[in-house]
Amino acid sequence: MRNLFLLFPLLCCLLACRHDDSSFVLRGTLAHLGSDTLLVLNEFTAEYRLDTIVAGNGQFTYRAEIDTLTPLSLLIDGKFVYPVYADKGQESTIVGDMADLSSFRVEGGMHNEDLNRFNDSIRGMSDADSIRLFAKGFISRHPASYANLYLLQRYFVAEDSVNYQEVVDIIGQMEGSIQDLLYVQRLGKQAKAYKGSTLKYMPSFSLASQDGSIVMSSVFRRKVLLLYFWATWDKDSMERMAMFKRIYARFGKKEGFKMLGVSFDVDKKAWEEAIEKDSLMWQQALEMEGFDSDIARNFRVERLPFYFVTDAENRIHGFNQGEEELCRQIEEFLKPVKKTK
């Protein structure tokens, strides 16, 4: 009997160790934080918002139950995103200084180390084309690295004008386990659909607007429309807001022109607060089903941000164009609208 009592604490210890083996631990030391709250995002699989981290004096410890290798993103100060590749039983540390974003790195885990090696290799490079060429070669040489997700997004997808054929080629170089991720599948489908795409007409839709009314596609007939899909949790979406505010200031009062923002937020309060904080004056609508919604399927929205201009005949012209091209299109499409008045 005495031996049984001695075995009980040992059994508890073994169970605790087994639980720890399934956990992922991230310890952070970050300087010059503007906010002590960090958001943990899973942008590459089915979930979009996972958790929050509260830091004290720039330090934190974050634990999560992880079943398999999972690419996460830390949204820091609501504007800077840095990737963390988490796995069960793994302990990692992240260090960085918001005053020098190039200082960020994550130690622990082979995929985090892959990204460190890439960043070390491009340190000192200033030419964007050279960096993109090096990133393309890195992906080719490391087809199984999850660091490729970050490189693909940063250097090839988050561009004003995406080369969709190049995106398809790069995805094709990656190992099957990475190609199977929901984000990569969606991106691949979009890239194949839009490379060399022809003009198409805007599908019909109806959505709940910010004031509680229903906004329908029919109200935009005979209008030049700038339609923008976004979310508060998506860094690239929020970075594009300054551009859209400038476009609205230039064209917002012109007859025949409309803007509509469609958010994929799951937190209505966060959506409303972002509209108020950023003074978004154009019409806004919310679709909480996100990528699984009818409007996402009908417009083939596979990633954020996603935007385009339609002419007065509701024909779609290009996707995710740069500011200069968007303004040129709007000016061009408004001319026939004025002539019909």
ZADO-1210 file (C-alpha; in nm, 4 decimals, padded with zeros to 6 digits):
<atoms>
<atom x="00.0000" y="00.0000" z="00.0000" code="MET" pos="1"/>
<atom x="00.2852" y="00.2366" z="00.0892" code="ARG" pos="2"/>
<atom x="00.4303" y="00.1816" z="-00.2598" code="ASN" pos="3"/>
<atom x="00.0982" y="00.2843" z="-00.4129" code="LEU" pos="4"/>
<atom x="00.1070" y="00.6140" z="-00.2245" code="PHE" pos="5"/>
<atom x="00.4598" y="00.6703" z="-00.3511" code="LEU" pos="6"/>
<atom x="00.3528" y="00.5981" z="-00.7078" code="LEU" pos="7"/>
<atom x="00.0634" y="00.8476" z="-00.6992" code="PHE" pos="8"/>
<atom x="00.2774" y="01.1637" z="-00.7019" code="PRO" pos="9"/>
<atom x="00.4935" y="01.0104" z="-00.9740" code="LEU" pos="10"/>
<atom x="00.1835" y="00.9399" z="-01.1846" code="LEU" pos="11"/>
<atom x="00.0654" y="01.3008" z="-01.1407" code="CYS" pos="12"/>
<atom x="00.4058" y="01.4234" z="-01.2497" code="CYS" pos="13"/>
<atom x="00.4002" y="01.2063" z="-01.5588" code="LEU" pos="14"/>
<atom x="00.0529" y="01.3317" z="-01.6499" code="LEU" pos="15"/>
<atom x="00.1640" y="01.6908" z="-01.6063" code="ALA" pos="16"/>
<atom x="00.4657" y="01.6318" z="-01.8277" code="CYS" pos="17"/>
<atom x="00.2432" y="01.4743" z="-02.0882" code="ARG" pos="18"/>
<atom x="00.0201" y="01.7837" z="-02.0840" code="HIS" pos="19"/>
<atom x="00.3234" y="02.0111" z="-02.1218" code="ASP" pos="20"/>
<atom x="00.4366" y="01.8100" z="-02.4248" code="ASP" pos="21"/>
<atom x="00.1234" y="01.9215" z="-02.6106" code="SER" pos="22"/>
<atom x="00.1727" y="02.2887" z="-02.5270" code="SER" pos="23"/>
<atom x="00.3450" y="02.5625" z="-02.7187" code="PHE" pos="24"/>
<atom x="00.5164" y="02.8334" z="-02.5160" code="VAL" pos="25"/>
<atom x="00.6264" y="03.1704" z="-02.6494" code="LEU" pos="26"/>
<atom x="00.8193" y="03.4131" z="-02.4332" code="ARG" pos="27"/>
<atom x="00.8635" y="03.7672" z="-02.5554" code="GLY" pos="28"/>
<atom x="01.0750" y="04.0720" z="-02.4832" code="THR" pos="29"/>
<atom x="00.9684" y="04.3661" z="-02.6986" code="LEU" pos="30"/>
<atom x="01.0904" y="04.7229" z="-02.6627" code="ALA" pos="31"/>
<atom x="00.9016" y="05.0476" z="-02.7278" code="HIS" pos="32"/>
<atom x="00.5560" y="04.8941" z="-02.7424" code="LEU" pos="33"/>
<atom x="00.2797" y="05.1486" z="-02.7963" code="GLY" pos="34"/>
<atom x="00.0212" y="04.9039" z="-02.6619" code="SER" pos="35"/>
<atom x="00.0578" y="04.6208" z="-02.4114" code="ASP" pos="36"/>
<atom x="-00.1989" y="04.4084" z="-02.5964" code="THR" pos="37"/>
<atom x="-00.0889" y="04.1828" z="-02.8814" code="LEU" pos="38"/>
<atom x="-00.3293" y="03.9890" z="-03.1024" code="LEU" pos="39"/>
<atom x="-00.2563" y="03.6293" z="-03.2040" code="VAL" pos="40"/>
<atom x="-00.3882" y="03.5545" z="-03.5528" code="LEU" pos="41"/>
<atom x="-00.4086" y="03.2353" z="-03.7515" code="ASN" pos="42"/>
<atom x="-00.4344" y="03.3731" z="-04.1034" code="GLU" pos="43"/>
<atom x="-00.3470" y="03.0534" z="-04.2870" code="PHE" pos="44"/>
<atom x="-00.6036" y="02.7975" z="-04.1698" code="THR" pos="45"/>
<atom x="-00.9757" y="02.8077" z="-04.0889" code="ALA" pos="46"/>
<atom x="-00.9520" y="03.0330" z="-03.7819" code="GLU" pos="47"/>
<atom x="-00.8886" y="03.4051" z="-03.8085" code="TYR" pos="48"/>
<atom x="-00.8681" y="03.5289" z="-03.4499" code="ARG" pos="49"/>
<atom x="-00.7212" y="03.3088" z="-03.1812" code="LEU" pos="50"/>
<atom x="-00.6159" y="03.4937" z="-02.8699" code="ASP" pos="51"/>
<atom x="-00.4760" y="03.8059" z="-02.7092" code="THR" pos="52"/>
<atom x="-00.1532" y="03.8517" z="-02.5157" code="ILE" pos="53"/>
<atom x="-00.1060" y="04.1129" z="-02.2448" code="VAL" pos="54"/>
<atom x="00.2543" y="04.2248" z="-02.1987" code="ALA" pos="55"/>
<atom x="00.3977" y="04.3911" z="-01.8901" code="GLY" pos="56"/>
<atom x="00.6923" y="04.6235" z="-01.9495" code="ASN" pos="57"/>
<atom x="00.7316" y="04.4671" z="-02.2915" code="GLY" pos="58"/>
<atom x="00.7537" y="04.1107" z="-02.1587" code="GLN" pos="59"/>
<atom x="00.5061" y="03.8252" z="-02.1804" code="PHE" pos="60"/>
<atom x="00.4623" y="03.4488" z="-02.1729" code="THR" pos="61"/>
<atom x="00.2017" y="03.2943" z="-02.4006" code="TYR" pos="62"/>
<atom x="00.0889" y="02.9296" z="-02.3853" code="ARG" pos="63"/>
<atom x="-00.1382" y="02.7476" z="-02.6265" code="ALA" pos="64"/>
<atom x="-00.2475" y="02.3911" z="-02.6878" code="GLU" pos="65"/>
<atom x="-00.1145" y="02.3011" z="-03.0337" code="ILE" pos="66"/>
<atom x="-00.1986" y="01.9728" z="-03.2079" code="ASP" pos="67"/>
<atom x="00.0270" y="02.0203" z="-03.5072" code="THR" pos="68"/>
<atom x="00.2641" y="02.2696" z="-03.6653" code="LEU" pos="69"/>
<atom x="00.0666" y="02.5933" z="-03.6876" code="THR" pos="70"/>
<atom x="00.1686" y="02.9210" z="-03.8537" code="PRO" pos="71"/>
<atom x="00.0640" y="03.2117" z="-03.6334" code="LEU" pos="72"/>
<atom x="00.0956" y="03.5864" z="-03.6720" code="SER" pos="73"/>
<atom x="00.1444" y="03.8382" z="-03.3927" code="LEU" pos="74"/>
<atom x="-00.0264" y="04.1716" z="-03.4541" code="LEU" pos="75"/>
<atom x="00.1791" y="04.4192" z="-03.2552" code="ILE" pos="76"/>
<atom x="00.0616" y="04.7741" z="-03.1804" code="ASP" pos="77"/>
<atom x="-00.2228" y="04.7112" z="-03.4226" code="GLY" pos="78"/>
<atom x="00.0023" y="04.7681" z="-03.7240" code="LYS" pos="79"/>
<atom x="00.3040" y="04.5369" z="-03.7337" code="PHE" pos="80"/>
<atom x="00.2671" y="04.1654" z="-03.8061" code="VAL" pos="81"/>
<atom x="00.5414" y="03.9143" z="-03.7377" code="TYR" pos="82"/>
<atom x="00.5130" y="03.5385" z="-03.7980" code="PRO" pos="83"/>
<atom x="00.5606" y="03.2693" z="-03.5352" code="VAL" pos="84"/>
<atom x="00.5629" y="02.9008" z="-03.6280" code="TYR" pos="85"/>
<atom x="00.4264" y="02.7034" z="-03.3334" code="ALA" pos="86"/>
<atom x="00.4397" y="02.3311" z="-03.2676" code="ASP" pos="87"/>
<atom x="00.3446" y="02.1056" z="-02.9793" code="LYS" pos="88"/>
<atom x="00.6110" y="02.0707" z="-02.7134" code="GLY" pos="89"/>
<atom x="00.8020" y="02.3661" z="-02.8575" code="GLN" pos="90"/>
<atom x="00.9366" y="02.6614" z="-02.6603" code="GLU" pos="91"/>
<atom x="01.0249" y="02.9772" z="-02.8513" code="SER" pos="92"/>
<atom x="01.1266" y="03.3320" z="-02.7731" code="THR" pos="93"/>
<atom x="01.0586" y="03.6482" z="-02.9675" code="ILE" pos="94"/>
<atom x="01.2667" y="03.9624" z="-02.9308" code="VAL" pos="95"/>
<atom x="01.2397" y="04.2932" z="-03.1105" code="GLY" pos="96"/>
<atom x="01.2246" y="04.6687" z="-03.0916" code="ASP" pos="97"/>
<atom x="00.9346" y="04.8639" z="-03.2424" code="MET" pos="98"/>
<atom x="01.1840" y="05.1415" z="-03.3151" code="ALA" pos="99"/>
<atom x="01.3724" y="04.9002" z="-03.5445" code="ASP" pos="100"/>
<atom x="01.1403" y="04.6467" z="-03.7048" code="LEU" pos="101"/>
<atom x="01.4311" y="04.4643" z="-03.8674" code="SER" pos="102"/>
<atom x="01.5426" y="04.3600" z="-03.5166" code="SER" pos="103"/>
<atom x="01.2554" y="04.1124" z="-03.4745" code="PHE" pos="104"/>
<atom x="01.3373" y="03.7424" z="-03.4659" code="ARG" pos="105"/>
<atom x="01.1981" y="03.4237" z="-03.3144" code="VAL" pos="106"/>
<atom x="01.4328" y="03.1630" z="-03.1704" code="GLU" pos="107"/>
<atom x="01.3231" y="02.8021" z="-03.1318" code="GLY" pos="108"/>
<atom x="01.1692" y="02.5845" z="-03.3997" code="GLY" pos="109"/>
<atom x="01.3223" y="02.5044" z="-03.7394" code="MET" pos="110"/>
<atom x="01.0752" y="02.7159" z="-03.9390" code="HIS" pos="111"/>
<atom x="01.1398" y="03.0204" z="-03.7224" code="ASN" pos="112"/>
<atom x="01.5119" y="02.9645" z="-03.7736" code="GLU" pos="113"/>
<atom x="01.4542" y="02.9474" z="-04.1517" code="ASP" pos="114"/>
<atom x="01.3041" y="03.2951" z="-04.1441" code="LEU" pos="115"/>
<atom x="01.5920" y="03.4207" z="-03.9306" code="ASN" pos="116"/>
<atom x="01.8390" y="03.2926" z="-04.1887" code="ARG" pos="117"/>
<atom x="01.6469" y="03.4652" z="-04.4672" code="PHE" pos="118"/>
<atom x="01.6346" y="03.7969" z="-04.2811" code="ASN" pos="119"/>
<atom x="02.0050" y="03.7731" z="-04.1978" code="ASP" pos="120"/>
<atom x="02.0839" y="03.7095" z="-04.5650" code="SER" pos="121"/>
<atom x="01.8971" y="04.0160" z="-04.6937" code="ILE" pos="122"/>
<atom x="02.0278" y="04.2479" z="-04.4241" code="ARG" pos="123"/>
<atom x="02.1916" y="04.5355" z="-04.6038" code="GLY" pos="124"/>
<atom x="01.9963" y="04.4829" z="-04.9269" code="MET" pos="125"/>
<atom x="01.7997" y="04.7914" z="-05.0324" code="SER" pos="126"/>
<atom x="01.6838" y="04.7066" z="-05.3833" code="ASP" pos="127"/>
<atom x="01.3276" y="04.5651" z="-05.3698" code="ALA" pos="128"/>
<atom x="01.3675" y="04.3615" z="-05.6891" code="ASP" pos="129"/>
<atom x="01.6846" y="04.1977" z="-05.5565" code="SER" pos="130"/>
<atom x="01.5098" y="04.1037" z="-05.2326" code="ILE" pos="131"/>
<atom x="01.2137" y="03.9562" z="-05.4211" code="ARG" pos="132"/>
<atom x="01.4514" y="03.7566" z="-05.6410" code="LEU" pos="133"/>
<atom x="01.6336" y="03.6268" z="-05.3344" code="PHE" pos="134"/>
<atom x="01.2998" y="03.5382" z="-05.1679" code="ALA" pos="135"/>
<atom x="01.1961" y="03.3445" z="-05.4766" code="LYS" pos="136"/>
<atom x="01.5227" y="03.1505" z="-05.4715" code="GLY" pos="137"/>
<atom x="01.4910" y="03.0857" z="-05.0973" code="PHE" pos="138"/>
<atom x="01.1450" y="02.9344" z="-05.1446" code="ILE" pos="139"/>
<atom x="01.2760" y="02.7152" z="-05.4255" code="SER" pos="140"/>
<atom x="01.5649" y="02.5904" z="-05.2081" code="ARG" pos="141"/>
<atom x="01.3446" y="02.5348" z="-04.8998" code="HIS" pos="142"/>
<atom x="01.0152" y="02.3972" z="-05.0387" code="PRO" pos="143"/>
<atom x="00.9090" y="02.2453" z="-04.7034" code="ALA" pos="144"/>
<atom x="00.9672" y="02.5580" z="-04.4922" code="SER" pos="145"/>
<atom x="00.6648" y="02.7307" z="-04.3439" code="TYR" pos="146"/>
<atom x="00.8659" y="03.0521" z="-04.3597" code="ALA" pos="147"/>
<atom x="00.7608" y="03.0515" z="-04.7261" code="ASN" pos="148"/>
<atom x="00.4119" y="03.1614" z="-04.6184" code="LEU" pos="149"/>
<atom x="00.5467" y="03.4904" z="-04.4874" code="TYR" pos="150"/>
<atom x="00.7779" y="03.5402" z="-04.7844" code="LEU" pos="151"/>
<atom x="00.4971" y="03.4713" z="-05.0318" code="LEU" pos="152"/>
<atom x="00.2615" y="03.7143" z="-04.8580" code="GLN" pos="153"/>
<atom x="00.5130" y="03.9937" z="-04.8027" code="ARG" pos="154"/>
<atom x="00.7086" y="03.9946" z="-05.1263" code="TYR" pos="155"/>
<atom x="00.4650" y="03.8622" z="-05.3868" code="PHE" pos="156"/>
<atom x="00.1057" y="03.9027" z="-05.2695" code="VAL" pos="157"/>
<atom x="00.1100" y="04.2320" z="-05.0755" code="ALA" pos="158"/>
<atom x="00.1894" y="04.4270" z="-05.3908" code="GLU" pos="159"/>
<atom x="-00.0144" y="04.6995" z="-05.5561" code="ASP" pos="160"/>
<atom x="-00.0182" y="04.4926" z="-05.8757" code="SER" pos="161"/>
<atom x="00.0097" y="04.1176" z="-05.8162" code="VAL" pos="162"/>
<atom x="00.1775" y="03.9011" z="-06.0795" code="ASN" pos="163"/>
<atom x="-00.0638" y="03.6094" z="-06.0511" code="TYR" pos="164"/>
<atom x="00.1325" y="03.3856" z="-06.2867" code="GLN" pos="165"/>
<atom x="00.4359" y="03.4294" z="-06.0626" code="GLU" pos="166"/>
<atom x="00.2272" y="03.3464" z="-05.7549" code="VAL" pos="167"/>
<atom x="00.1024" y="03.0258" z="-05.9194" code="VAL" pos="168"/>
<atom x="00.4604" y="02.9279" z="-06.0080" code="ASP" pos="169"/>
<atom x="00.5886" y="02.9957" z="-05.6548" code="ILE" pos="170"/>
<atom x="00.3092" y="02.7948" z="-05.4905" code="ILE" pos="171"/>
<atom x="00.3907" y="02.5094" z="-05.7273" code="GLY" pos="172"/>
<atom x="00.7435" y="02.4940" z="-05.5837" code="GLN" pos="173"/>
<atom x="00.6195" y="02.4396" z="-05.2279" code="MET" pos="174"/>
<atom x="00.5774" y="02.1021" z="-05.0632" code="GLU" pos="175"/>
<atom x="00.2303" y="01.9468" z="-05.0562" code="GLY" pos="176"/>
<atom x="00.1739" y="02.0022" z="-04.6816" code="SER" pos="177"/>
<atom x="00.2061" y="02.3786" z="-04.7341" code="ILE" pos="178"/>
<atom x="-00.0030" y="02.3774" z="-05.0501" code="GLN" pos="179"/>
<atom x="-00.2790" y="02.2056" z="-04.8494" code="ASP" pos="180"/>
<atom x="-00.3129" y="02.5006" z="-04.6089" code="LEU" pos="181"/>
<atom x="-00.6436" y="02.6832" z="-04.6553" code="LEU" pos="182"/>
<atom x="-00.4737" y="03.0183" z="-04.7212" code="TYR" pos="183"/>
<atom x="-00.2506" y="02.8749" z="-04.9928" code="VAL" pos="184"/>
<atom x="-00.5400" y="02.6881" z="-05.1549" code="GLN" pos="185"/>
<atom x="-00.7502" y="03.0037" z="-05.1657" code="ARG" pos="186"/>
<atom x="-00.4625" y="03.2118" z="-05.2949" code="LEU" pos="187"/>
<atom x="-00.3807" y="02.9538" z="-05.5606" code="GLY" pos="188"/>
<atom x="-00.7422" y="02.9438" z="-05.6800" code="LYS" pos="189"/>
<atom x="-00.7567" y="03.3212" z="-05.6967" code="GLN" pos="190"/>
<atom x="-00.4269" y="03.3467" z="-05.8804" code="ALA" pos="191"/>
<atom x="-00.5337" y="03.0882" z="-06.1399" code="LYS" pos="192"/>
<atom x="-00.8680" y="03.2629" z="-06.1829" code="ALA" pos="193"/>
<atom x="-00.7269" y="03.6123" z="-06.2244" code="TYR" pos="194"/>
<atom x="-00.4137" y="03.5643" z="-06.4299" code="LYS" pos="195"/>
<atom x="-00.5094" y="03.7069" z="-06.7662" code="GLY" pos="196"/>
<atom x="-00.8664" y="03.7564" z="-06.6485" code="SER" pos="197"/>
<atom x="-01.1132" y="03.9366" z="-06.8731" code="THR" pos="198"/>
<atom x="-01.3714" y="04.1979" z="-06.7766" code="LEU" pos="199"/>
<atom x="-01.6640" y="04.0614" z="-06.5759" code="LYS" pos="200"/>
<atom x="-01.9858" y="04.2082" z="-06.4421" code="TYR" pos="201"/>
<atom x="-02.0442" y="04.2728" z="-06.0750" code="MET" pos="202"/>
<atom x="-02.2628" y="03.9999" z="-05.9153" code="PRO" pos="203"/>
<atom x="-02.5734" y="04.1022" z="-05.7226" code="SER" pos="204"/>
<atom x="-02.5596" y="04.1167" z="-05.3415" code="PHE" pos="205"/>
<atom x="-02.7383" y="04.2452" z="-05.0306" code="SER" pos="206"/>
<atom x="-02.5669" y="04.3247" z="-04.7019" code="LEU" pos="207"/>
<atom x="-02.6362" y="04.4823" z="-04.3645" code="ALA" pos="208"/>
<atom x="-02.4952" y="04.8352" z="-04.3597" code="SER" pos="209"/>
<atom x="-02.3564" y="05.0277" z="-04.0654" code="GLN" pos="210"/>
<atom x="-02.6832" y="05.2165" z="-04.0024" code="ASP" pos="211"/>
<atom x="-02.8824" y="04.8915" z="-03.9870" code="GLY" pos="212"/>
<atom x="-03.0363" y="04.9177" z="-04.3322" code="SER" pos="213"/>
<atom x="-02.9835" y="04.6764" z="-04.6211" code="ILE" pos="214"/>
<atom x="-02.7482" y="04.7841" z="-04.8973" code="VAL" pos="215"/>
<atom x="-02.8146" y="04.6161" z="-05.2313" code="MET" pos="216"/>
<atom x="-02.6105" y="04.6007" z="-05.5481" code="SER" pos="217"/>
<atom x="-02.9003" y="04.7500" z="-05.7429" code="SER" pos="218"/>
<atom x="-02.8411" y="05.0948" z="-05.5880" code="VAL" pos="219"/>
<atom x="-02.5050" y="05.1089" z="-05.7680" code="PHE" pos="220"/>
<atom x="-02.6481" y="05.0693" z="-06.1179" code="ARG" pos="221"/>
<atom x="-02.5249" y="05.3401" z="-06.3521" code="ARG" pos="222"/>
<atom x="-02.2641" y="05.4323" z="-06.0891" code="LYS" pos="223"/>
<atom x="-01.8868" y="05.4096" z="-06.0821" code="VAL" pos="224"/>
<atom x="-01.8188" y="05.1987" z="-05.7722" code="LEU" pos="225"/>
<atom x="-01.5027" y="05.1358" z="-05.5715" code="LEU" pos="226"/>
<atom x="-01.5687" y="04.8186" z="-05.3715" code="LEU" pos="227"/>
<atom x="-01.3277" y="04.7262" z="-05.0930" code="TYR" pos="228"/>
<atom x="-01.3207" y="04.4019" z="-04.8859" code="PHE" pos="229"/>
<atom x="-01.1338" y="04.4392" z="-04.5566" code="TRP" pos="230"/>
<atom x="-01.1225" y="04.3489" z="-04.1844" code="ALA" pos="231"/>
<atom x="-00.9832" y="04.5123" z="-03.8731" code="THR" pos="232"/>
<atom x="-00.7781" y="04.2000" z="-03.7998" code="TRP" pos="233"/>
<atom x="-00.6014" y="04.2174" z="-04.1377" code="ASP" pos="234"/>
<atom x="-00.2907" y="04.4376" z="-04.1279" code="LYS" pos="235"/>
<atom x="-00.2735" y="04.4931" z="-04.5031" code="ASP" pos="236"/>
<atom x="-00.6392" y="04.5990" z="-04.5116" code="SER" pos="237"/>
<atom x="-00.5848" y="04.8616" z="-04.2473" code="MET" pos="238"/>
<atom x="-00.2707" y="04.9915" z="-04.4166" code="GLU" pos="239"/>
<atom x="-00.4708" y="05.0529" z="-04.7361" code="ARG" pos="240"/>
<atom x="-00.7228" y="05.2737" z="-04.5508" code="MET" pos="241"/>
<atom x="-00.5095" y="05.5866" z="-04.5909" code="ALA" pos="242"/>
<atom x="-00.5194" y="05.5370" z="-04.9689" code="MET" pos="243"/>
<atom x="-00.8969" y="05.4990" z="-04.9723" code="PHE" pos="244"/>
<atom x="-00.9418" y="05.8087" z="-04.7576" code="LYS" pos="245"/>
<atom x="-00.7423" y="06.0072" z="-05.0133" code="ARG" pos="246"/>
<atom x="-00.9511" y="05.8647" z="-05.2980" code="ILE" pos="247"/>
<atom x="-01.2724" y="05.9496" z="-05.1138" code="TYR" pos="248"/>
<atom x="-01.1507" y="06.3041" z="-05.0486" code="ALA" pos="249"/>
<atom x="-01.0868" y="06.3405" z="-05.4227" code="ARG" pos="250"/>
<atom x="-01.3972" y="06.1747" z="-05.5669" code="PHE" pos="251"/>
<atom x="-01.6451" y="06.1301" z="-05.2821" code="GLY" pos="252"/>
<atom x="-01.8622" y="06.4288" z="-05.3692" code="LYS" pos="253"/>
<atom x="-01.8600" y="06.3719" z="-05.7442" code="LYS" pos="254"/>
<atom x="-02.1911" y="06.2746" z="-05.8933" code="GLU" pos="255"/>
<atom x="-02.1979" y="05.9212" z="-06.0264" code="GLY" pos="256"/>
<atom x="-01.9296" y="05.7898" z="-05.7892" code="PHE" pos="257"/>
<atom x="-01.9803" y="05.5610" z="-05.4903" code="LYS" pos="258"/>
<atom x="-01.7580" y="05.3720" z="-05.2459" code="MET" pos="259"/>
<atom x="-01.8525" y="05.0678" z="-05.0414" code="LEU" pos="260"/>
<atom x="-01.6473" y="04.8898" z="-04.7773" code="GLY" pos="261"/>
<atom x="-01.7378" y="04.5288" z="-04.6952" code="VAL" pos="262"/>
<atom x="-01.5858" y="04.4007" z="-04.3725" code="SER" pos="263"/>
<atom x="-01.5230" y="04.0348" z="-04.2896" code="PHE" pos="264"/>
<atom x="-01.4968" y="04.1108" z="-03.9171" code="ASP" pos="265"/>
<atom x="-01.6447" y="03.8691" z="-03.6656" code="VAL" pos="266"/>
<atom x="-01.6386" y="04.1349" z="-03.3929" code="ASP" pos="267"/>
<atom x="-01.9046" y="04.3949" z="-03.4760" code="LYS" pos="268"/>
<atom x="-01.7842" y="04.6307" z="-03.2029" code="LYS" pos="269"/>
<atom x="-01.4274" y="04.6285" z="-03.3356" code="ALA" pos="270"/>
<atom x="-01.5641" y="04.7030" z="-03.6828" code="TRP" pos="271"/>
<atom x="-01.7734" y="04.9959" z="-03.5602" code="GLU" pos="272"/>
<atom x="-01.4863" y="05.1351" z="-03.3547" code="GLU" pos="273"/>
<atom x="-01.2496" y="05.1193" z="-03.6530" code="ALA" pos="274"/>
<atom x="-01.4990" y="05.3095" z="-03.8711" code="ILE" pos="275"/>
<atom x="-01.5313" y="05.5822" z="-03.6089" code="GLU" pos="276"/>
<atom x="-01.1625" y="05.5988" z="-03.5188" code="LYS" pos="277"/>
<atom x="-01.0432" y="05.6202" z="-03.8802" code="ASP" pos="278"/>
<atom x="-01.3306" y="05.8516" z="-03.9851" code="SER" pos="279"/>
<atom x="-01.4396" y="05.6297" z="-04.2732" code="LEU" pos="280"/>
<atom x="-01.7042" y="05.8486" z="-04.4355" code="MET" pos="281"/>
<atom x="-01.8130" y="05.6205" z="-04.7179" code="TRP" pos="282"/>
<atom x="-02.0771" y="05.3501" z="-04.6857" code="GLN" pos="283"/>
<atom x="-01.9814" y="05.0415" z="-04.4857" code="GLN" pos="284"/>
<atom x="-02.1315" y="04.6915" z="-04.4673" code="ALA" pos="285"/>
<atom x="-02.0567" y="04.3864" z="-04.2552" code="LEU" pos="286"/>
<atom x="-02.0427" y="04.0205" z="-04.3616" code="GLU" pos="287"/>
<atom x="-01.9592" y="03.8154" z="-04.0531" code="MET" pos="288"/>
<atom x="-01.9435" y="03.4856" z="-04.2445" code="GLU" pos="289"/>
<atom x="-01.6282" y="03.6151" z="-04.4107" code="GLY" pos="290"/>
<atom x="-01.4711" y="03.3905" z="-04.6715" code="PHE" pos="291"/>
<atom x="-01.7574" y="03.1406" z="-04.6333" code="ASP" pos="292"/>
<atom x="-02.0202" y="03.3993" z="-04.7337" code="SER" pos="293"/>
<atom x="-02.2056" y="03.4148" z="-05.0635" code="ASP" pos="294"/>
<atom x="-02.0508" y="03.7497" z="-05.1527" code="ILE" pos="295"/>
<atom x="-01.7005" y="03.6100" z="-05.0998" code="ALA" pos="296"/>
<atom x="-01.7754" y="03.3141" z="-05.3269" code="ARG" pos="297"/>
<atom x="-01.9498" y="03.5255" z="-05.5905" code="ASN" pos="298"/>
<atom x="-01.6684" y="03.7800" z="-05.6040" code="PHE" pos="299"/>
<atom x="-01.4024" y="03.5071" z="-05.5589" code="ARG" pos="300"/>
<atom x="-01.2522" y="03.6833" z="-05.2574" code="VAL" pos="301"/>
<atom x="-00.9710" y="03.4551" z="-05.1425" code="GLU" pos="302"/>
<atom x="-00.7641" y="03.7030" z="-04.9396" code="ARG" pos="303"/>
<atom x="-00.7709" y="04.0506" z="-04.7915" code="LEU" pos="304"/>
<atom x="-00.7509" y="04.3251" z="-04.8866" code="PRO" pos="305"/>
<atom x="-00.9431" y="04.2841" z="-05.2103" code="PHE" pos="306"/>
<atom x="-01.0785" y="04.5749" z="-05.4132" code="TYR" pos="307"/>
<atom x="-01.1655" y="04.6916" z="-05.7618" code="PHE" pos="308"/>
<atom x="-01.3504" y="04.9594" z="-05.9602" code="VAL" pos="309"/>
<atom x="-01.6615" y="04.9032" z="-06.1700" code="THR" pos="310"/>
<atom x="-01.7708" y="05.1322" z="-06.4506" code="ASP" pos="311"/>
<atom x="-02.1250" y="05.2620" z="-06.4984" code="ALA" pos="312"/>
<atom x="-02.2167" y="04.9351" z="-06.6734" code="GLU" pos="313"/>
<atom x="-02.1122" y="04.7390" z="-06.3617" code="ASN" pos="314"/>
<atom x="-01.8125" y="04.5853" z="-06.5375" code="ARG" pos="315"/>
<atom x="-01.5169" y="04.4990" z="-06.3135" code="ILE" pos="316"/>
<atom x="-01.1798" y="04.6437" z="-06.4134" code="HIS" pos="317"/>
<atom x="-00.8711" y="04.4871" z="-06.2570" code="GLY" pos="318"/>
<atom x="-00.8060" y="04.3876" z="-05.8970" code="PHE" pos="319"/>
<atom x="-00.5964" y="04.5478" z="-05.6209" code="ASN" pos="320"/>
<atom x="-00.4616" y="04.8220" z="-05.8459" code="GLN" pos="321"/>
<atom x="-00.2293" y="05.0921" z="-05.7149" code="GLY" pos="322"/>
<atom x="-00.3619" y="05.4333" z="-05.6151" code="GLU" pos="323"/>
<atom x="-00.2561" y="05.6060" z="-05.9358" code="GLU" pos="324"/>
<atom x="-00.4279" y="05.3452" z="-06.1528" code="GLU" pos="325"/>
<atom x="-00.7441" y="05.3492" z="-05.9403" code="LEU" pos="326"/>
<atom x="-00.7720" y="05.7280" z="-05.9732" code="CYS" pos="327"/>
<atom x="-00.7098" y="05.7076" z="-06.3470" code="ARG" pos="328"/>
<atom x="-00.9861" y="05.4499" z="-06.3866" code="GLN" pos="329"/>
<atom x="-01.2338" y="05.6475" z="-06.1784" code="ILE" pos="330"/>
<atom x="-01.1672" y="05.9642" z="-06.3795" code="GLU" pos="331"/>
<atom x="-01.2085" y="05.7720" z="-06.7051" code="GLU" pos="332"/>
<atom x="-01.5295" y="05.5924" z="-06.6010" code="PHE" pos="333"/>
<atom x="-01.6927" y="05.9102" z="-06.4658" code="LEU" pos="334"/>
<atom x="-01.6707" y="06.0857" z="-06.8059" code="LYS" pos="335"/>
<atom x="-01.9487" y="05.8867" z="-06.9758" code="PRO" pos="336"/>
<atom x="-02.1608" y="05.9183" z="-06.6577" code="VAL" pos="337"/>
<atom x="-02.1425" y="06.3001" z="-06.6869" code="LYS" pos="338"/>
<atom x="-02.2326" y="06.2896" z="-07.0576" code="LYS" pos="339"/>
<atom x="-02.5570" y="06.1053" z="-06.9849" code="THR" pos="340"/>
<atom x="-02.6750" y="06.3749" z="-06.7421" code="LYS" pos="341"/>
</atoms>
